[in-house]
Amino acid sequence: MGAYQMLKGAHYLSHILVTMLLAWIGFLLIQRLILKREDWRGEEAGRLQSGFKDQIDS
């Protein structure tokens, strides 16, 4: 998509790269927040998952 827009003259390479970088940073921040949230609930979540496995196995 970015290459097509550049060929049309609608975007510059720098705009595409900056947008890509911002999207990548946004993704990394969201991923970090999700992983941090899992770590915060880590022990309880682990106990719940093991209890669920026990119910399935029996």
N, CA, C, O and CB atoms as a CASP TS submission, in Angstrom:
PFRMAT TS
TARGET T0000
AUTHOR 0000-0000-0000
METHOD Language model
MODEL 1
PARENT N/A
ATOM      1  N   MET     1       0.834  -1.186   0.000  1.00  0.00           N
ATOM      2  CA  MET     1       0.000   0.000   0.000  1.00  0.00           C
ATOM      3  C   MET     1       0.882   1.254   0.000  1.00  0.00           C
ATOM      4  O   MET     1       0.615   2.201  -0.740  1.00  0.00           O
ATOM      5  CB  MET     1      -0.950  -0.004   1.219  1.00  0.00           C
ATOM      6  N   GLY     2       1.915   1.258   0.818  1.00  0.00           N
ATOM      7  CA  GLY     2       2.776   2.430   0.887  1.00  0.00           C
ATOM      8  C   GLY     2       3.509   2.693  -0.417  1.00  0.00           C
ATOM      9  O   GLY     2       3.683   3.845  -0.815  1.00  0.00           O
ATOM     10  N   ALA     3       3.943   1.618  -1.089  1.00  0.00           N
ATOM     11  CA  ALA     3       4.656   1.783  -2.357  1.00  0.00           C
ATOM     12  C   ALA     3       3.725   2.385  -3.407  1.00  0.00           C
ATOM     13  O   ALA     3       4.135   3.240  -4.192  1.00  0.00           O
ATOM     14  CB  ALA     3       5.220   0.428  -2.850  1.00  0.00           C
ATOM     15  N   TYR     4       2.494   1.942  -3.417  1.00  0.00           N
ATOM     16  CA  TYR     4       1.523   2.481  -4.375  1.00  0.00           C
ATOM     17  C   TYR     4       1.295   3.972  -4.137  1.00  0.00           C
ATOM     18  O   TYR     4       1.252   4.759  -5.083  1.00  0.00           O
ATOM     19  CB  TYR     4       0.187   1.720  -4.275  1.00  0.00           C
ATOM     20  N   GLN     5       1.151   4.348  -2.880  1.00  0.00           N
ATOM     21  CA  GLN     5       0.931   5.758  -2.562  1.00  0.00           C
ATOM     22  C   GLN     5       2.144   6.603  -2.956  1.00  0.00           C
ATOM     23  O   GLN     5       1.992   7.735  -3.414  1.00  0.00           O
ATOM     24  CB  GLN     5       0.630   5.928  -1.065  1.00  0.00           C
ATOM     25  N   MET     6       3.352   6.048  -2.774  1.00  0.00           N
ATOM     26  CA  MET     6       4.555   6.789  -3.171  1.00  0.00           C
ATOM     27  C   MET     6       4.612   6.949  -4.681  1.00  0.00           C
ATOM     28  O   MET     6       4.986   8.012  -5.177  1.00  0.00           O
ATOM     29  CB  MET     6       5.823   6.077  -2.669  1.00  0.00           C
ATOM     30  N   LEU     7       4.246   5.907  -5.418  1.00  0.00           N
ATOM     31  CA  LEU     7       4.252   6.012  -6.877  1.00  0.00           C
ATOM     32  C   LEU     7       3.251   7.051  -7.366  1.00  0.00           C
ATOM     33  O   LEU     7       3.495   7.733  -8.361  1.00  0.00           O
ATOM     34  CB  LEU     7       3.943   4.657  -7.506  1.00  0.00           C
ATOM     35  N   LYS     8       2.133   7.170  -6.672  1.00  0.00           N
ATOM     36  CA  LYS     8       1.135   8.181  -7.023  1.00  0.00           C
ATOM     37  C   LYS     8       1.598   9.583  -6.642  1.00  0.00           C
ATOM     38  O   LYS     8       1.081  10.573  -7.159  1.00  0.00           O
ATOM     39  CB  LYS     8      -0.195   7.869  -6.340  1.00  0.00           C
ATOM     40  N   GLY     9       2.564   9.666  -5.744  1.00  0.00           N
ATOM     41  CA  GLY     9       3.044  10.959  -5.269  1.00  0.00           C
ATOM     42  C   GLY     9       2.267  11.471  -4.074  1.00  0.00           C
ATOM     43  O   GLY     9       2.400  12.635  -3.698  1.00  0.00           O
ATOM     44  N   ALA    10       1.455  10.613  -3.474  1.00  0.00           N
ATOM     45  CA  ALA    10       0.622  11.025  -2.350  1.00  0.00           C
ATOM     46  C   ALA    10       1.373  10.974  -1.016  1.00  0.00           C
ATOM     47  O   ALA    10       0.983  11.655  -0.068  1.00  0.00           O
ATOM     48  CB  ALA    10      -0.611  10.148  -2.278  1.00  0.00           C
ATOM     49  N   HIS    11       2.443  10.177  -0.928  1.00  0.00           N
ATOM     50  CA  HIS    11       3.192  10.037   0.326  1.00  0.00           C
ATOM     51  C   HIS    11       4.686  10.019   0.040  1.00  0.00           C
ATOM     52  O   HIS    11       5.128   9.644  -1.046  1.00  0.00           O
ATOM     53  CB  HIS    11       2.773   8.750   1.078  1.00  0.00           C
ATOM     54  N   TYR    12       5.442  10.429   1.032  1.00  0.00           N
ATOM     55  CA  TYR    12       6.898  10.327   0.973  1.00  0.00           C
ATOM     56  C   TYR    12       7.339   9.116   1.777  1.00  0.00           C
ATOM     57  O   TYR    12       6.619   8.661   2.666  1.00  0.00           O
ATOM     58  CB  TYR    12       7.576  11.621   1.507  1.00  0.00           C
ATOM     59  N   LEU    13       8.508   8.597   1.470  1.00  0.00           N
ATOM     60  CA  LEU    13       9.043   7.442   2.188  1.00  0.00           C
ATOM     61  C   LEU    13       9.145   7.730   3.680  1.00  0.00           C
ATOM     62  O   LEU    13       8.877   6.851   4.499  1.00  0.00           O
ATOM     63  CB  LEU    13      10.417   7.052   1.631  1.00  0.00           C
ATOM     64  N   SER    14       9.529   8.948   4.040  1.00  0.00           N
ATOM     65  CA  SER    14       9.669   9.285   5.462  1.00  0.00           C
ATOM     66  C   SER    14       8.329   9.179   6.192  1.00  0.00           C
ATOM     67  O   SER    14       8.289   8.755   7.346  1.00  0.00           O
ATOM     68  CB  SER    14      10.243  10.704   5.620  1.00  0.00           C
ATOM     69  N   HIS    15       7.234   9.558   5.534  1.00  0.00           N
ATOM     70  CA  HIS    15       5.912   9.445   6.161  1.00  0.00           C
ATOM     71  C   HIS    15       5.549   7.993   6.418  1.00  0.00           C
ATOM     72  O   HIS    15       4.997   7.654   7.465  1.00  0.00           O
ATOM     73  CB  HIS    15       4.842  10.102   5.282  1.00  0.00           C
ATOM     74  N   ILE    16       5.859   7.148   5.464  1.00  0.00           N
ATOM     75  CA  ILE    16       5.547   5.724   5.596  1.00  0.00           C
ATOM     76  C   ILE    16       6.381   5.102   6.711  1.00  0.00           C
ATOM     77  O   ILE    16       5.867   4.326   7.516  1.00  0.00           O
ATOM     78  CB  ILE    16       5.796   4.984   4.264  1.00  0.00           C
ATOM     79  N   LEU    17       7.665   5.442   6.759  1.00  0.00           N
ATOM     80  CA  LEU    17       8.537   4.881   7.791  1.00  0.00           C
ATOM     81  C   LEU    17       8.143   5.358   9.189  1.00  0.00           C
ATOM     82  O   LEU    17       8.155   4.570  10.136  1.00  0.00           O
ATOM     83  CB  LEU    17       9.989   5.251   7.507  1.00  0.00           C
ATOM     84  N   VAL    18       7.801   6.619   9.326  1.00  0.00           N
ATOM     85  CA  VAL    18       7.393   7.144  10.634  1.00  0.00           C
ATOM     86  C   VAL    18       6.093   6.481  11.083  1.00  0.00           C
ATOM     87  O   VAL    18       5.954   6.112  12.249  1.00  0.00           O
ATOM     88  CB  VAL    18       7.220   8.685  10.578  1.00  0.00           C
ATOM     89  N   THR    19       5.147   6.328  10.166  1.00  0.00           N
ATOM     90  CA  THR    19       3.887   5.670  10.504  1.00  0.00           C
ATOM     91  C   THR    19       4.125   4.226  10.917  1.00  0.00           C
ATOM     92  O   THR    19       3.530   3.747  11.883  1.00  0.00           O
ATOM     93  CB  THR    19       2.916   5.728   9.322  1.00  0.00           C
ATOM     94  N   MET    20       4.994   3.528  10.186  1.00  0.00           N
ATOM     95  CA  MET    20       5.320   2.145  10.522  1.00  0.00           C
ATOM     96  C   MET    20       5.962   2.070  11.908  1.00  0.00           C
ATOM     97  O   MET    20       5.628   1.190  12.700  1.00  0.00           O
ATOM     98  CB  MET    20       6.261   1.538   9.460  1.00  0.00           C
ATOM     99  N   LEU    21       6.875   2.984  12.198  1.00  0.00           N
ATOM    100  CA  LEU    21       7.554   3.000  13.491  1.00  0.00           C
ATOM    101  C   LEU    21       6.568   3.272  14.627  1.00  0.00           C
ATOM    102  O   LEU    21       6.628   2.620  15.670  1.00  0.00           O
ATOM    103  CB  LEU    21       8.666   4.054  13.495  1.00  0.00           C
ATOM    104  N   LEU    22       5.669   4.224  14.430  1.00  0.00           N
ATOM    105  CA  LEU    22       4.669   4.518  15.461  1.00  0.00           C
ATOM    106  C   LEU    22       3.744   3.334  15.703  1.00  0.00           C
ATOM    107  O   LEU    22       3.403   3.036  16.848  1.00  0.00           O
ATOM    108  CB  LEU    22       3.848   5.740  15.068  1.00  0.00           C
ATOM    109  N   ALA    23       3.336   2.660  14.639  1.00  0.00           N
ATOM    110  CA  ALA    23       2.483   1.477  14.792  1.00  0.00           C
ATOM    111  C   ALA    23       3.228   0.375  15.529  1.00  0.00           C
ATOM    112  O   ALA    23       2.644  -0.306  16.372  1.00  0.00           O
ATOM    113  CB  ALA    23       2.006   0.967  13.419  1.00  0.00           C
ATOM    114  N   TRP    24       4.502   0.189  15.227  1.00  0.00           N
ATOM    115  CA  TRP    24       5.301  -0.837  15.873  1.00  0.00           C
ATOM    116  C   TRP    24       5.484  -0.526  17.360  1.00  0.00           C
ATOM    117  O   TRP    24       5.359  -1.417  18.200  1.00  0.00           O
ATOM    118  CB  TRP    24       6.663  -0.966  15.182  1.00  0.00           C
ATOM    119  N   ILE    25       5.776   0.721  17.683  1.00  0.00           N
ATOM    120  CA  ILE    25       5.925   1.120  19.084  1.00  0.00           C
ATOM    121  C   ILE    25       4.602   0.945  19.823  1.00  0.00           C
ATOM    122  O   ILE    25       4.586   0.479  20.962  1.00  0.00           O
ATOM    123  CB  ILE    25       6.410   2.586  19.188  1.00  0.00           C
ATOM    124  N   GLY    26       3.502   1.310  19.189  1.00  0.00           N
ATOM    125  CA  GLY    26       2.189   1.127  19.802  1.00  0.00           C
ATOM    126  C   GLY    26       1.913  -0.337  20.087  1.00  0.00           C
ATOM    127  O   GLY    26       1.411  -0.675  21.159  1.00  0.00           O
ATOM    128  N   PHE    27       2.232  -1.208  19.145  1.00  0.00           N
ATOM    129  CA  PHE    27       2.053  -2.639  19.350  1.00  0.00           C
ATOM    130  C   PHE    27       2.897  -3.138  20.514  1.00  0.00           C
ATOM    131  O   PHE    27       2.412  -3.905  21.346  1.00  0.00           O
ATOM    132  CB  PHE    27       2.406  -3.404  18.081  1.00  0.00           C
ATOM    133  N   LEU    28       4.154  -2.713  20.582  1.00  0.00           N
ATOM    134  CA  LEU    28       5.032  -3.151  21.671  1.00  0.00           C
ATOM    135  C   LEU    28       4.522  -2.669  23.030  1.00  0.00           C
ATOM    136  O   LEU    28       4.597  -3.407  24.013  1.00  0.00           O
ATOM    137  CB  LEU    28       6.457  -2.640  21.439  1.00  0.00           C
ATOM    138  N   LEU    29       4.005  -1.445  23.097  1.00  0.00           N
ATOM    139  CA  LEU    29       3.465  -0.929  24.350  1.00  0.00           C
ATOM    140  C   LEU    29       2.237  -1.717  24.792  1.00  0.00           C
ATOM    141  O   LEU    29       2.096  -2.049  25.969  1.00  0.00           O
ATOM    142  CB  LEU    29       3.113   0.549  24.207  1.00  0.00           C
ATOM    143  N   ILE    30       1.359  -2.013  23.853  1.00  0.00           N
ATOM    144  CA  ILE    30       0.170  -2.798  24.186  1.00  0.00           C
ATOM    145  C   ILE    30       0.567  -4.193  24.637  1.00  0.00           C
ATOM    146  O   ILE    30       0.010  -4.715  25.603  1.00  0.00           O
ATOM    147  CB  ILE    30      -0.785  -2.880  22.984  1.00  0.00           C
ATOM    148  N   GLN    31       1.528  -4.802  23.944  1.00  0.00           N
ATOM    149  CA  GLN    31       1.993  -6.131  24.323  1.00  0.00           C
ATOM    150  C   GLN    31       2.590  -6.108  25.728  1.00  0.00           C
ATOM    151  O   GLN    31       2.333  -7.007  26.529  1.00  0.00           O
ATOM    152  CB  GLN    31       3.028  -6.648  23.310  1.00  0.00           C
ATOM    153  N   ARG    32       3.387  -5.080  26.026  1.00  0.00           N
ATOM    154  CA  ARG    32       3.997  -4.978  27.351  1.00  0.00           C
ATOM    155  C   ARG    32       2.935  -4.821  28.433  1.00  0.00           C
ATOM    156  O   ARG    32       3.045  -5.414  29.507  1.00  0.00           O
ATOM    157  CB  ARG    32       4.974  -3.800  27.399  1.00  0.00           C
ATOM    158  N   LEU    33       1.916  -4.031  28.155  1.00  0.00           N
ATOM    159  CA  LEU    33       0.833  -3.858  29.126  1.00  0.00           C
ATOM    160  C   LEU    33       0.105  -5.170  29.382  1.00  0.00           C
ATOM    161  O   LEU    33      -0.239  -5.478  30.523  1.00  0.00           O
ATOM    162  CB  LEU    33      -0.156  -2.800  28.637  1.00  0.00           C
ATOM    163  N   ILE    34      -0.128  -5.935  28.338  1.00  0.00           N
ATOM    164  CA  ILE    34      -0.815  -7.215  28.497  1.00  0.00           C
ATOM    165  C   ILE    34       0.058  -8.177  29.287  1.00  0.00           C
ATOM    166  O   ILE    34      -0.434  -8.849  30.193  1.00  0.00           O
ATOM    167  CB  ILE    34      -1.175  -7.818  27.123  1.00  0.00           C
ATOM    168  N   LEU    35       1.340  -8.256  28.965  1.00  0.00           N
ATOM    169  CA  LEU    35       2.229  -9.167  29.688  1.00  0.00           C
ATOM    170  C   LEU    35       2.390  -8.732  31.133  1.00  0.00           C
ATOM    171  O   LEU    35       2.439  -9.577  32.027  1.00  0.00           O
ATOM    172  CB  LEU    35       3.598  -9.239  29.006  1.00  0.00           C
ATOM    173  N   LYS    36       2.474  -7.430  31.384  1.00  0.00           N
ATOM    174  CA  LYS    36       2.589  -6.939  32.752  1.00  0.00           C
ATOM    175  C   LYS    36       1.339  -7.292  33.544  1.00  0.00           C
ATOM    176  O   LYS    36       1.424  -7.641  34.721  1.00  0.00           O
ATOM    177  CB  LYS    36       2.823  -5.421  32.766  1.00  0.00           C
ATOM    178  N   ARG    37       0.193  -7.202  32.909  1.00  0.00           N
ATOM    179  CA  ARG    37      -1.068  -7.547  33.567  1.00  0.00           C
ATOM    180  C   ARG    37      -1.101  -9.029  33.922  1.00  0.00           C
ATOM    181  O   ARG    37      -1.589  -9.399  34.990  1.00  0.00           O
ATOM    182  CB  ARG    37      -2.262  -7.191  32.667  1.00  0.00           C
ATOM    183  N   GLU    38      -0.582  -9.885  33.028  1.00  0.00           N
ATOM    184  CA  GLU    38      -0.530 -11.316  33.317  1.00  0.00           C
ATOM    185  C   GLU    38       0.428 -11.601  34.466  1.00  0.00           C
ATOM    186  O   GLU    38       0.140 -12.448  35.311  1.00  0.00           O
ATOM    187  CB  GLU    38      -0.108 -12.102  32.070  1.00  0.00           C
ATOM    188  N   ASP    39       1.574 -10.899  34.511  1.00  0.00           N
ATOM    189  CA  ASP    39       2.512 -11.090  35.608  1.00  0.00           C
ATOM    190  C   ASP    39       1.894 -10.671  36.931  1.00  0.00           C
ATOM    191  O   ASP    39       2.133 -11.296  37.964  1.00  0.00           O
ATOM    192  CB  ASP    39       3.796 -10.308  35.356  1.00  0.00           C
ATOM    193  N   TRP    40       1.104  -9.618  36.895  1.00  0.00           N
ATOM    194  CA  TRP    40       0.469  -9.117  38.104  1.00  0.00           C
ATOM    195  C   TRP    40      -0.497 -10.151  38.674  1.00  0.00           C
ATOM    196  O   TRP    40      -0.640 -10.267  39.891  1.00  0.00           O
ATOM    197  CB  TRP    40      -0.264  -7.805  37.819  1.00  0.00           C
ATOM    198  N   ARG    41      -1.160 -10.901  37.793  1.00  0.00           N
ATOM    199  CA  ARG    41      -2.113 -11.908  38.235  1.00  0.00           C
ATOM    200  C   ARG    41      -1.524 -13.302  38.105  1.00  0.00           C
ATOM    201  O   ARG    41      -2.266 -14.283  38.151  1.00  0.00           O
ATOM    202  CB  ARG    41      -3.410 -11.806  37.436  1.00  0.00           C
ATOM    203  N   GLY    42      -0.226 -13.418  37.947  1.00  0.00           N
ATOM    204  CA  GLY    42       0.439 -14.668  37.620  1.00  0.00           C
ATOM    205  C   GLY    42       0.126 -15.832  38.533  1.00  0.00           C
ATOM    206  O   GLY    42      -0.255 -16.895  38.043  1.00  0.00           O
ATOM    207  N   GLU    43       0.269 -15.678  39.841  1.00  0.00           N
ATOM    208  CA  GLU    43       0.056 -16.798  40.750  1.00  0.00           C
ATOM    209  C   GLU    43      -1.387 -17.278  40.708  1.00  0.00           C
ATOM    210  O   GLU    43      -1.652 -18.474  40.590  1.00  0.00           O
ATOM    211  CB  GLU    43       0.434 -16.404  42.170  1.00  0.00           C
ATOM    212  N   GLU    44      -2.299 -16.352  40.805  1.00  0.00           N
ATOM    213  CA  GLU    44      -3.706 -16.726  40.822  1.00  0.00           C
ATOM    214  C   GLU    44      -4.113 -17.365  39.500  1.00  0.00           C
ATOM    215  O   GLU    44      -4.834 -18.363  39.489  1.00  0.00           O
ATOM    216  CB  GLU    44      -4.579 -15.504  41.110  1.00  0.00           C
ATOM    217  N   ALA    45      -3.662 -16.804  38.399  1.00  0.00           N
ATOM    218  CA  ALA    45      -4.000 -17.346  37.091  1.00  0.00           C
ATOM    219  C   ALA    45      -3.426 -18.752  36.943  1.00  0.00           C
ATOM    220  O   ALA    45      -4.079 -19.631  36.380  1.00  0.00           O
ATOM    221  CB  ALA    45      -3.476 -16.427  35.969  1.00  0.00           C
ATOM    222  N   GLY    46      -2.207 -18.971  37.443  1.00  0.00           N
ATOM    223  CA  GLY    46      -1.597 -20.290  37.377  1.00  0.00           C
ATOM    224  C   GLY    46      -2.377 -21.317  38.166  1.00  0.00           C
ATOM    225  O   GLY    46      -2.556 -22.447  37.711  1.00  0.00           O
ATOM    226  N   ARG    47      -2.849 -20.936  39.354  1.00  0.00           N
ATOM    227  CA  ARG    47      -3.648 -21.863  40.161  1.00  0.00           C
ATOM    228  C   ARG    47      -4.971 -22.167  39.484  1.00  0.00           C
ATOM    229  O   ARG    47      -5.427 -23.311  39.505  1.00  0.00           O
ATOM    230  CB  ARG    47      -3.896 -21.287  41.558  1.00  0.00           C
ATOM    231  N   LEU    48      -5.587 -21.176  38.890  1.00  0.00           N
ATOM    232  CA  LEU    48      -6.859 -21.405  38.213  1.00  0.00           C
ATOM    233  C   LEU    48      -6.688 -22.339  37.024  1.00  0.00           C
ATOM    234  O   LEU    48      -7.523 -23.213  36.792  1.00  0.00           O
ATOM    235  CB  LEU    48      -7.464 -20.081  37.757  1.00  0.00           C
ATOM    236  N   GLN    49      -5.610 -22.156  36.271  1.00  0.00           N
ATOM    237  CA  GLN    49      -5.384 -23.010  35.118  1.00  0.00           C
ATOM    238  C   GLN    49      -5.113 -24.446  35.539  1.00  0.00           C
ATOM    239  O   GLN    49      -5.614 -25.369  34.897  1.00  0.00           O
ATOM    240  CB  GLN    49      -4.226 -22.481  34.290  1.00  0.00           C
ATOM    241  N   SER    50      -4.335 -24.666  36.601  1.00  0.00           N
ATOM    242  CA  SER    50      -4.051 -26.031  37.031  1.00  0.00           C
ATOM    243  C   SER    50      -5.317 -26.693  37.561  1.00  0.00           C
ATOM    244  O   SER    50      -5.514 -27.891  37.354  1.00  0.00           O
ATOM    245  CB  SER    50      -2.949 -26.042  38.107  1.00  0.00           C
ATOM    246  N   GLY    51      -6.172 -25.946  38.235  1.00  0.00           N
ATOM    247  CA  GLY    51      -7.443 -26.498  38.697  1.00  0.00           C
ATOM    248  C   GLY    51      -8.339 -26.872  37.539  1.00  0.00           C
ATOM    249  O   GLY    51      -9.049 -27.876  37.601  1.00  0.00           O
ATOM    250  N   PHE    52      -8.315 -26.085  36.493  1.00  0.00           N
ATOM    251  CA  PHE    52      -9.119 -26.380  35.314  1.00  0.00           C
ATOM    252  C   PHE    52      -8.609 -27.650  34.627  1.00  0.00           C
ATOM    253  O   PHE    52      -9.409 -28.458  34.155  1.00  0.00           O
ATOM    254  CB  PHE    52      -9.096 -25.190  34.333  1.00  0.00           C
ATOM    255  N   LYS    53      -7.273 -27.834  34.566  1.00  0.00           N
ATOM    256  CA  LYS    53      -6.702 -29.037  33.969  1.00  0.00           C
ATOM    257  C   LYS    53      -7.116 -30.276  34.758  1.00  0.00           C
ATOM    258  O   LYS    53      -7.415 -31.318  34.176  1.00  0.00           O
ATOM    259  CB  LYS    53      -5.169 -28.931  33.905  1.00  0.00           C
ATOM    260  N   ASP    54      -7.132 -30.156  36.093  1.00  0.00           N
ATOM    261  CA  ASP    54      -7.531 -31.280  36.925  1.00  0.00           C
ATOM    262  C   ASP    54      -8.961 -31.697  36.645  1.00  0.00           C
ATOM    263  O   ASP    54      -9.268 -32.889  36.629  1.00  0.00           O
ATOM    264  CB  ASP    54      -7.371 -30.935  38.390  1.00  0.00           C
ATOM    265  N   GLN    55      -9.832 -30.739  36.425  1.00  0.00           N
ATOM    266  CA  GLN    55     -11.228 -31.047  36.135  1.00  0.00           C
ATOM    267  C   GLN    55     -11.364 -31.726  34.776  1.00  0.00           C
ATOM    268  O   GLN    55     -12.195 -32.619  34.612  1.00  0.00           O
ATOM    269  CB  GLN    55     -12.075 -29.771  36.177  1.00  0.00           C
ATOM    270  N   ILE    56     -10.569 -31.317  33.815  1.00  0.00           N
ATOM    271  CA  ILE    56     -10.645 -31.930  32.476  1.00  0.00           C
ATOM    272  C   ILE    56     -10.126 -33.354  32.510  1.00  0.00           C
ATOM    273  O   ILE    56     -10.705 -34.243  31.887  1.00  0.00           O
ATOM    274  CB  ILE    56      -9.845 -31.106  31.449  1.00  0.00           C
ATOM    275  N   ASP    57      -9.017 -33.582  33.248  1.00  0.00           N
ATOM    276  CA  ASP    57      -8.406 -34.915  33.282  1.00  0.00           C
ATOM    277  C   ASP    57      -9.291 -35.948  33.978  1.00  0.00           C
ATOM    278  O   ASP    57      -9.219 -37.134  33.657  1.00  0.00           O
ATOM    279  CB  ASP    57      -7.060 -34.849  33.979  1.00  0.00           C
ATOM    280  N   SER    58     -10.114 -35.519  34.916  1.00  0.00           N
ATOM    281  CA  SER    58     -10.923 -36.505  35.653  1.00  0.00           C
ATOM    282  C   SER    58     -12.229 -36.803  35.000  1.00  0.00           C
ATOM    283  O   SER    58     -13.005 -37.611  35.511  1.00  0.00           O
ATOM    284  CB  SER    58     -11.179 -36.036  37.036  1.00  0.00           C
TER
END
